[in-house]
Amino acid sequence: MSDEDRFVLCMLAPAVAILGLLVAYPVGLLIFDSFFKVETITPHIREWVGLQNYIDALTSKRVAESALRTLQYSVFALFFEFTFGFCAALLFSAMVGQSRWHRTIFALPLMVPPIVAGLLWRFLLVGNIGILNYGLVQLGLISDPNEIAWLSSEDIVIYSVSFADIWLTTSFVALVSYAGLTNIPKDLLEAARIDGANALKRFWHVTLPLMRPVIAVVVIVRGVDAAKTFDLIWIQTQGGPRHASEVFSMNIYQRMVRFGDLGEASASGTLFLLVMMVLAGIAYWKIWRPAHA
């Protein structure tokens, strides 16, 4: 081993040690506990149950329903975050050097803590005192502030709680997308324009293919982040009404903290980790990799 290799290893050692302590050890303990019956009040007592915790989690109706709601929440939030964020990035790019203050103002929601954002949107949406419904009444879109029960209707609550997430992180998508747009060579766009391609064709055949790596980053980061959301939903509804907004992370929390079943909670957490890794791999393979093929 050369001196340069030793130097590199010495520089990497602290980071590897920290990652091992803060990531590898908790994940290893999570997987280890998933094969035992463990209660939170007596974590030192373990009873080997093999795959029974996984079987219980996979056959639980409540776990399946929370997984479906997680998918609904994630897809809904990611769709609107990406749509609004990417459109804003295109607008900033079209404004060339005049969008500095616009980008700064647009990024302000990123500075708001999730708990504060959840409380803010709870006051906007809650019952007959929510500001949003009164605004809709003033616009003539509804006749009564009680007409839309954003946070108490089982049919729409899982989408209503995502409004805070969309408002909070659309600016992240916009800024990342804007950074990607600024790195697209202007010569390619100019050549396409000279060849007769209109704005739509330039976007579809030049801009969008070159944005694949950026889109992959946004989809993976925001998709995983939306899927594991806990605080934004908990502060608004605590999973209600009647578990209608209980997502998978919340189900794991309830199973461990409220019911004290650390083993099954660990099994659910391990399954969640595996699913997120598979989805991230698919997103990388389908979105990013073709750009490098």
Disulfide bonds with the S-S distance in Angstrom:
none
